[in-house]
Amino acid sequence: MRARLIATLAVFSLFVTFAASGGMAQAQSIHFAVSNIALKSGESTELGQVFYISANCKSLLKETPQVEILDGPPGVTAVINPAKVVPRGYSCANPVSGGKLVIAAKDIQEHSNTRMVLRVSYKTLSGDRQRSQNVNITLFPPN
């Protein structure tokens, strides 16, 4: 099972949106390293990077993005911890302001497999933006 989780972590899912504003393209991303995760009660995992950048790799964020669980299993939380991240998928070499999305499972009583819908809200120089992402999550109670 550990090998399966490691293999799943190697799968990349990229959610990219471009918008035109002031003649410069912008990209916001929820760059997840995985779209399928498995957690035992009390565990947490870093799901990926969250950022909003201009075409010249400059952060357009006014503050750390916020995440909200729109649909998902009870006992699971999501938070974006502030961090400098490198948006390598956009050929950026330097870190920009953003965050790392962390999912935690607390007090899981029974095995479940469900889809979790996350909405990330960005406060940017060009206004407020929102994006959503689905994550398949399998939860296990303590042994």
Secondary structure, DSSP 8 states (H G I E B T S, - for coil): -HHHHHHHHT--EEEEEEEEETTEEEEEEEEES-SEEEEETT-EEEEEEEEEEETTS-B-BSS--EEEEEE--TTEEEEEEEEEE--GGGT--S-EEEEEEEEEE-S--S-EEEEEEEEEEEEETTEEEEEEEEEEEEEE---
